[in-house]
Amino acid sequence: MEVQLQSDPWEWEKPMATYLLRYHSDQLRSIASSPDPNLHYPLFIDFAELMEEDPHLARLIFSQPTPYLQAFDNAALLSHRIVVRDLEQEKNVVEKNFIHVRINISGSPLECSETFPTIGRVRVQHRGILLTVKGTVIRSGAIKMHEGERKYMCNKCKKSFTVYPEVEARNSISLPSICPMQKLKPCGGTNFQYVENTIVCHDYQEIKIQENDVIVTGLLTAKWSPELKDVRCDLDPVLIANNVRRTNQLKSEMDISDDLVTKFKQFWDHFKDAPLKGGRNAILRGICPQVFGLFTVKLAVALTLIGGVQHVDASGTRVRGESHLLLVGDPGTGKSQFLKFAAKLSNRSVITTGLGSTSAGLTWMLEAGALVLADGGLCCIDEFDSMREHDRATIHEAMEQQTISVAKAGLVTTLSTRTTVFGATNPKGQYDPDQPLSVNTTLSGPLLSRFDIVLVLLDTKNPEWDVVVSSHILSEAEPDRANNDEDLAKVWPLSTLKRYLHYVKETFKPVLTREAERVISSYYQLQRKSATHNAARTTVRMLESLIRLAQAHARLMFRNEVTRLDAITAILCVESSMTTSAIVDCIGNALHSNFTENPDQEYAEQERLILEKLGSIDDFSDMNRMGD
């Protein structure tokens, strides 16, 4: 892979300056207009454009980045001074002392696997070339002052030269054995004197990364680990960064073509007369298709991933739009399957276990845990009940305020956790339906109240269900049964389903109709009156959960308006969570919930039951007549 091209880097400074003046004059003018002359300014160039303009120079930068990037920095200063002279008549033009060229490899041949490997595939062969890796920042050190260069003068020829620190030697500076000046006629001097006031310092920060949320382009090298008595000294791989790009914004943006959006619209137009059976349920069948049935769980997963609309209340407090879901169930009920599939559906996700998840750990550096790494996405936590006591306390703030406050080791900061939490846990021993959820799970009431939906999956004996499930599993095992049909009425592939959930979440901002508000309000008041065993679940948080779930269902149904259908569906989801104070008796075990033949007809019956329980069916009928 290594390319050896013999050339003096300093001979390229004038051609480099010419290139910068021709293609990057706007950046040079912007730098010239900045007020502070002592800041270090970046000048971004695209490697693809450079390769098209001067392939030879581009190959030199790739194969020998250390000397040629230094030459490019010198060329940037040279071109900057030319721009300053051209703008001398204008006000606020200040000559700068430090400009650094930053290489963006996007869209260039350097995005191939050989020069853009995964972290686990970085090898010795990558050393010395311009390398790019992608990873997640897991540790961020404090910003320190770092000596970048200093000058010495040869006592024999009286010429000065610049010396740079060596990363391999932990940023120490080593003098050359003989004078590096006058290469054609070397003087042979070996005594050097430091030139006063020539030290240039840079801001310096160490970060540790693991796959997969920043893109770093730089030079791969190594440095010796600290010397410890009776401990072998090793070389640690280090990438000296030239350019760092965050990919959080890139990940939040998904390629959704206009043709696909049209396909979504045509899908709902086709099923406008049967929106639940042909429309919504066809989408839900695409969620974790290897698990038979479990309609209630699949609906809950979809609503949780879509979420509601974030808003700010009258007091200025931000009310989260992200929903949280907890599955409590016996072993073998499919909890982990749903966790893994939900992670695939989310653009940004972290899967961990209760013991393996930390909110934020501190050594001498700040280290992000699972909730922080999943900021803006989904955090799946299996074995939720095994979480450490300290992390359980921290997750309270993370789930509701969506921040984690850290005050430790002299560091006070707030980390963002705008995260959807999807947890799974086993019950404590044999599940007792007569006891509240907190007793059955060892999770506190305040923590349970932060989950919008808590579904209990009990593996009760049901011979009819066992026959249906076993037949489904055996049929899945048969060969040549893969369905590659792109008809959304029959099957929703993972990639299409992922794009649909992302599209409705970003596009629709549903608003509650007056009718939906009355349904939700009446149900909440009734729950407040009837709550006995599960009082921790019937707080204002439950009202907010109902609103979020109704908004999520409206989004799922491709609408910008929350109707009574969405409000009733949100109530049914919450009813599934109310294992001790449900007001509707037709919910049943979520584990045995299946896709019915006539969901639109069944919904009408459920709606009638709920409105009767609310004692306001006549009021709603009057409202409908008024609307007509």
Buried (B, 14 or more C-beta within 10 A) or exposed (E): EEEEEEEEBEEBBEBBBBBBBEBBBEBBBEBBBEEEEEEBBEBEBBBBBBBEEBEEBBBBBBBBBBBBBBBBBBBBBBBBBBBBEBBEEEEEBEBBBBBBBBBBBBEBBBBEEEBBBEBEEBEEEBBBBBBBBBBBBBBBEEEEEEBBBBBBBBEBBEBBBBBBBEBBEEBEBEEBEBBBBEEEEEBEBEEBEBBEEBEBEBEBEEBEBEEBBBBBBBBBBBBEEEEEEEEEEEEEBBBBBBBBBEBEEEBEEBEBEEEBBEBBEEBBEEBEEBBBBBBBBBBBBBBBBEBBBBBBBBBBBBBBBBBBBBEEEEEEEEBBBBBBBBBBBBEEBBBBBBBEBBBEBBBBBBBBBBEBBBBBBBEEBBBBBBBBBBBBBBBBBBBBBBBEEEBBEBBBBBBBBBBBBBEEEEEEEEBEBBBBBBBBBBBBEEBEEEEBBBBBBEBEBBBBBBBBBBBBBBBEEEEEBEEEBEEBEEEEEEEEEEEEEEEBEEBBBEEBBBBBBBBBBEEBBBEBBEBBBBBBBBBBEBBBEBBEBBEBBBBEBBBBBBBBBBBBBBBBBBBEEBBBBBBBBBBBBBBBBBBBBBBBEEBEBBBBBBBBEEBBEBBBEBBEBBBEBBEBBEEBEEBEEEEE
